[in-house]
Amino acid sequence: MQTWIIGVVALLLCSALHAASGKELATGLGLSAASKAMKQWEAVFEKPDKMAKMGIDKLSDADKAELKSYLIGHAADSDHPEAAGL
């Protein structure tokens, strides 16, 4: 019984370790954080049709939250805008 519990815990930890970062998710979807201002990214995540157009709708809720945080945190008008090529 304990082996089963250890296996489940190990699987959950591995899943968490392999979760994509916001930057990886953005790159995979062909999105650039600096292409929009923070308010524009917020508007994207408020409208299902805009998320669908960008492929965001297919992500898990956790990945959507990670992506949204990254895009807004590195938007064109943020304190840390995404630099081209980085």
Rosetta silent file (secondary structure, phi, psi, omega in degrees, C-alpha in Angstrom):
SEQUENCE: MQTWIIGVVALLLCSALHAASGKELATGLGLSAASKAMKQWEAVFEKPDKMAKMGIDKLSDADKAELKSYLIGHAADSDHPEAAGL
SCORE:     score description
SCORE:     0.000 S_00000001
   1 L     0.000  -42.727 -179.238    0.000    0.000    0.000 S_00000001
   2 H   -66.167  -33.978  178.718    2.773    2.459    0.850 S_00000001
   3 H   -62.462  -40.625  178.517    4.521    1.758   -2.465 S_00000001
   4 H   -61.856  -44.797 -179.886    1.373    2.766   -4.312 S_00000001
   5 H   -64.284  -42.353  178.524    1.162    6.048   -2.385 S_00000001
   6 H   -62.556  -39.831  178.517    4.838    6.784   -3.024 S_00000001
   7 H   -62.570  -43.191  179.646    4.287    6.120   -6.734 S_00000001
   8 H   -65.625  -44.034  179.080    1.378    8.533   -6.917 S_00000001
   9 H   -62.322  -43.430  178.657    3.308   11.240   -5.064 S_00000001
  10 H   -61.304  -42.592  178.920    6.314   10.741   -7.355 S_00000001
  11 H   -62.116  -42.884  178.977    4.082   11.008  -10.425 S_00000001
  12 H   -65.133  -40.363  178.419    2.540   14.247   -9.165 S_00000001
  13 H   -65.890  -40.777  178.200    5.949   15.726   -8.423 S_00000001
  14 H   -63.733  -40.363  178.718    7.239   14.786  -11.873 S_00000001
  15 H   -62.278  -41.762  179.999    4.195   16.389  -13.483 S_00000001
  16 H   -67.010  -37.381 -179.281    4.801   19.591  -11.561 S_00000001
  17 H   -69.550  -28.659 -178.017    8.462   19.643  -12.519 S_00000001
  18 L   -94.278    5.730  178.471    7.639   19.238  -16.208 S_00000001
  19 L   -64.594  137.674 -177.473    5.023   21.993  -16.284 S_00000001
  20 L   -73.220  145.476  175.425    5.772   24.482  -19.006 S_00000001
  21 L   -78.860  165.626  177.981    6.769   28.012  -18.099 S_00000001
  22 H   -59.390  -38.529  179.766    4.792   30.969  -19.383 S_00000001
  23 H   -66.165  -41.926  178.102    7.567   31.776  -21.836 S_00000001
  24 H   -63.374  -41.037  178.419    7.598   28.205  -23.187 S_00000001
  25 H   -64.198  -44.268  179.681    3.832   28.280  -23.591 S_00000001
  26 H   -62.074  -45.026  179.671    3.958   31.638  -25.370 S_00000001
  27 H   -61.441  -42.760  179.307    6.714   30.441  -27.688 S_00000001
  28 H   -62.312  -30.608  179.838    4.765   27.269  -28.474 S_00000001
  29 H   -93.894   -1.520 -179.191    1.731   29.329  -29.426 S_00000001
  30 L    72.581   29.534 -178.851    3.779   31.863  -31.397 S_00000001
  31 L  -102.555  142.940  175.502    2.895   34.682  -29.003 S_00000001
  32 L  -117.263  122.392 -177.822    5.149   37.583  -28.060 S_00000001
  33 H   -58.321  -37.492 -176.410    4.404   39.282  -24.749 S_00000001
  34 H   -76.486   -1.857 -179.952    5.696   42.615  -26.034 S_00000001
  35 H   -77.588  -11.036 -179.635    3.270   42.604  -28.959 S_00000001
  36 L  -140.750  159.540  173.667    0.487   43.935  -26.718 S_00000001
  37 L   -81.738  164.653 -177.937    0.029   46.177  -23.696 S_00000001
  38 H   -55.298  -46.232 -179.527   -1.042   44.695  -20.352 S_00000001
  39 H   -61.616  -35.147  179.010   -4.696   45.770  -20.810 S_00000001
  40 H   -67.606  -41.499  177.502   -4.756   44.161  -24.251 S_00000001
  41 H   -65.298  -38.663  177.341   -3.524   40.831  -22.865 S_00000001
  42 H   -60.654  -40.236  179.345   -6.119   41.038  -20.095 S_00000001
  43 H   -64.306  -37.191  178.086   -8.799   41.562  -22.766 S_00000001
  44 H   -59.330  -45.401 -176.288   -7.600   38.476  -24.645 S_00000001
  45 H   -76.586   -8.881  177.023   -8.081   36.308  -21.549 S_00000001
  46 H   -90.571  -14.045 -174.934  -11.554   37.733  -20.926 S_00000001
  47 L  -120.401  113.158 -178.731  -12.905   36.687  -24.333 S_00000001
  48 H   -55.926  -35.054 -179.302  -13.166   32.999  -25.241 S_00000001
  49 H   -67.926  -35.371  177.321  -13.185   33.763  -28.977 S_00000001
  50 H   -70.588  -38.867  177.409   -9.882   35.648  -28.716 S_00000001
  51 H   -64.602  -39.881  179.622   -8.337   32.835  -26.679 S_00000001
  52 H   -64.574  -40.114 -179.348   -9.545   30.317  -29.268 S_00000001
  53 H   -61.758  -31.484 -178.814   -8.066   32.345  -32.121 S_00000001
  54 H   -96.059   -4.636  179.798   -4.652   32.197  -30.423 S_00000001
  55 L    85.359    5.108 -178.113   -4.954   28.554  -29.316 S_00000001
  56 H   -69.286  -30.208 -176.884   -5.007   29.460  -25.631 S_00000001
  57 H   -61.132  -21.319 -177.915   -8.371   27.755  -25.115 S_00000001
  58 H   -83.938   -7.434 -178.933   -6.761   24.327  -25.506 S_00000001
  59 L   -81.469  157.695  174.067   -4.496   24.823  -22.470 S_00000001
  60 L   -69.334  164.904  179.184   -5.261   23.599  -18.973 S_00000001
  61 H   -60.553  -39.159  179.454   -6.440   26.171  -16.436 S_00000001
  62 H   -65.112  -42.224  178.884   -3.018   26.081  -14.752 S_00000001
  63 H   -68.108  -36.926  176.536   -1.226   26.666  -18.056 S_00000001
  64 H   -61.037  -44.035  179.722   -3.626   29.498  -18.941 S_00000001
  65 H   -63.972  -42.353  178.650   -2.847   31.166  -15.618 S_00000001
  66 H   -63.548  -44.795  179.914    0.899   30.718  -16.147 S_00000001
  67 H   -64.244  -45.576 -179.984    0.694   32.076  -19.699 S_00000001
  68 H   -60.006  -45.381  179.171   -1.459   35.048  -18.662 S_00000001
  69 H   -59.599  -44.522  179.467    0.949   35.928  -15.867 S_00000001
  70 H   -64.732  -49.237 -176.128    3.915   35.782  -18.245 S_00000001
  71 H   -62.386  -42.882  179.813    2.261   37.780  -21.031 S_00000001
  72 H   -71.534  -39.662 -179.814    1.041   40.532  -18.713 S_00000001
  73 H   -67.084  -22.265 -178.184    4.300   40.603  -16.750 S_00000001
  74 L  -121.438   21.429  179.193    6.334   41.037  -19.943 S_00000001
  75 L   -65.830  166.408 -176.184    3.892   43.131  -21.997 S_00000001
  76 L   -56.006  -35.435 -177.666    5.107   46.149  -23.958 S_00000001
  77 L  -101.713   15.273  179.866    4.127   48.578  -21.188 S_00000001
  78 L   -82.754  171.847  176.381    5.250   46.415  -18.248 S_00000001
  79 L   -70.438  -22.420 -178.290    8.227   47.039  -15.964 S_00000001
  80 L  -131.542   66.327 -177.946    9.988   44.059  -17.587 S_00000001
  81 L   -62.555  148.166  178.497    8.999   43.973  -21.266 S_00000001
  82 L   -65.699  128.058  177.249   10.050   40.955  -23.269 S_00000001
  83 L   -90.314  141.974 -179.211   13.202   41.716  -25.239 S_00000001
  84 L   -60.953  135.108  175.488   13.408   40.422  -28.775 S_00000001
  85 L    82.489    0.057  179.961   15.424   37.222  -29.130 S_00000001
  86 L  -104.139    0.000    0.000   15.581   36.409  -25.415 S_00000001
